[in-house]
């Protein structure tokens, strides 16, 4: 069974704690991250997402990012993290 996390519009410093907690609470479950509403993504939340991706990989559990917004995808590219975060599992990526 898969569980989902819907990312908020703004992923800034204030959003990093709740985002980390959301992942901690779902550890061990298949996860789907809904990134369609994201308009701003800061470095700390990116670190949380990268750490979650790594933790799920270590656990052998699916971790997918679905329907990322154009702003989300562009910010990930600007940080140079598309290979680490998206891998081959991204679904419905904005072109």
C-alpha positions as CSV (number, residue, x, y, z in Angstrom):
1,X,0.0,0.0,0.0
2,X,1.3,3.4,-1.0
3,X,1.0,6.6,1.1
4,X,1.2,10.1,-0.2
5,X,2.6,13.4,0.8
6,X,1.3,16.5,-0.9
7,X,3.9,19.2,-0.9
8,X,2.8,22.8,-0.1
9,X,3.1,25.7,-2.5
10,X,6.1,27.1,-0.6
11,X,8.9,24.8,0.7
12,X,11.0,27.2,2.7
13,X,12.7,27.1,6.1
14,X,9.4,27.0,8.0
15,X,8.2,24.1,5.9
16,X,11.3,21.9,6.4
17,X,10.5,20.7,9.9
18,X,6.9,19.5,9.1
19,X,8.2,18.0,5.8
20,X,10.9,16.0,7.7
21,X,8.3,14.8,10.2
22,X,5.9,13.7,7.4
23,X,8.6,11.5,6.0
24,X,9.6,10.2,9.5
25,X,6.0,9.2,10.1
26,X,5.8,7.3,6.8
27,X,9.2,5.5,6.9
28,X,8.9,1.9,5.8
29,X,5.9,2.6,3.5
30,X,5.8,3.0,-0.3
31,X,5.6,6.7,-0.8
32,X,4.3,9.0,-3.5
33,X,5.3,12.7,-3.3
34,X,2.8,15.1,-5.0
35,X,4.7,18.1,-6.2
36,X,2.1,19.7,-8.4
37,X,1.4,22.7,-6.2
38,X,5.1,23.7,-5.5
39,X,5.9,27.3,-6.5
40,X,9.0,27.8,-4.4
41,X,11.6,25.3,-3.2
42,X,14.4,26.2,-0.8
43,X,17.7,24.4,-0.2
44,X,16.7,23.0,3.2
45,X,13.6,21.4,1.9
46,X,15.5,20.0,-1.0
47,X,17.9,18.4,1.5
48,X,14.9,16.8,3.3
49,X,13.7,15.4,0.0
50,X,17.1,14.1,-0.9
51,X,17.5,12.5,2.5
52,X,14.1,10.9,2.2
53,X,14.9,9.6,-1.3
54,X,18.1,8.0,0.1
55,X,16.4,6.5,3.1
56,X,13.7,4.9,0.9
57,X,16.3,3.5,-1.4
58,X,18.2,2.0,1.5
59,X,15.0,0.5,2.8
60,X,14.2,-0.9,-0.7
61,X,10.9,0.9,-0.8
62,X,9.4,2.8,-3.7
63,X,9.7,6.6,-3.6
64,X,8.1,8.5,-6.5
65,X,7.5,12.1,-7.3
66,X,4.3,12.6,-9.2
67,X,3.2,15.5,-11.4
68,X,5.9,18.0,-10.4
69,X,5.2,21.6,-11.2
70,X,7.3,23.4,-13.7
71,X,8.7,25.5,-10.8
72,X,9.7,22.4,-8.8
73,X,11.4,20.8,-11.8
74,X,13.3,24.0,-12.7
75,X,14.5,24.6,-9.2
76,X,15.7,21.0,-8.9
77,X,17.6,21.6,-12.2
78,X,19.1,24.9,-10.9
79,X,20.4,23.1,-7.8
80,X,21.8,20.4,-10.0
81,X,19.9,17.7,-8.1
82,X,17.7,16.2,-10.8
83,X,19.7,13.0,-11.1
84,X,19.7,12.4,-7.4
85,X,16.1,13.3,-6.7
86,X,14.2,12.3,-9.8
87,X,16.2,9.2,-11.0
88,X,14.1,7.3,-13.4
89,X,11.0,7.2,-11.3
90,X,9.5,10.7,-12.0
91,X,6.0,10.5,-13.4
92,X,4.3,13.3,-15.3
93,X,7.3,15.6,-15.4
94,X,6.7,19.1,-16.8
95,X,8.6,19.5,-20.0
